[in-house]
């Protein structure tokens, strides 16, 4: 949890510090949209999964399913909290946004652990989980450069979408 939270927090600032480099934008938030903030949990979770794979693949069950649950939990929890509280307050509150990220990571990692210690499930389910992980990675890459013009993808500060509008 700590690894994902700390790396995700750093990724919030890396794009600007890189001089708005497009490749860096794939892995970090390129604007203040809800969608871009989901990358802050996704890529650190993927990196942590790759590190864990070496050490616990044979120790736990359902490894890829367990690790796929993390970014999907983050992607569900952060928007749920954000849109719930902003519908009441009418505004974004920085501290709640940070806490929602932390809560999402904790819940995702807890669910991952529970799946790792659960009985071995179907190998086909592991393949589906890998496909789902790749799908989410693909969407994060594509939507960095060509996001849909929908509210979760819009920067509430500039009104822009994705990296292209942000750096021009």
Protein Blocks (a to p, Z undefined) as FASTA:
>chain_A
ZZmmmmmmmmmmmmmmnoopaklmmmmcfbfcfklmmmmmmmmmmmmmmmmmmmmmmmpg
hklmmmmmmmmmmmmmmmmmmmmmmmmnopacfklmmmmmmmmmmmmmmmmmmmmmmccd
dfklmmmmmmmmmmmmmmmmmmmmmccddfklpcfknopacjklmmZZ
